[in-house]
């Protein structure tokens, strides 16, 4: 996977409003893996992030806030977050599913569909249906410093997706993602990087931009 960059992430007013408008329902999810961010409370590192195994894991988000929002470009934004508070005070993972309605129809009659999250610099060269995107923010673990990875690469497996023209409300999937800071770093030191695995299973509620699942 091609490494990507770490940047500061700020909570947009729309995102804040979405959190405030959430409702209560049931859902489950997991985000675990190997995370190394120098100068942050998560500083353990493994010699091989690509091969991060359970015995090497030092990060367990324990998400209890699951949000789904439809975007103007026909994408579905999925957010897994620790705590239903401001993103500036939480850890979270965001996944953008392009052309989600078409993908939901493709899932009819199938157990799952696999997708690849491409490097950020390759997005423009790909058809819209392949422009999957992910980001990872660490504002709770890193003391509200705005630390996070703006993009990453990896694999998604989607089992079910919301579709507005049907009774498809379940949003279920799994992921294996890699993030890396490609900015210059001091000689003899390692760049910030993360390897995350996990999944999500919750229901989209019609008419609401986000849902909070305790």
Secondary structure by P-SEA (a helix, b strand, c coil): cbbbbbbbbbbcaaaaaaaaabbbbbbccccccbbbbcccccccccccccccccccccccccccbbbbbbccccbbbbbbbccccccccccbbbbbbcaaaaaaaaaccccbbbbbbcccccccccccccbbbbbbbccccccccccccccccbbbbbcbbbbccccccbbbbcccbbbbbccccccccccccccccccbbbbbbccccccccc
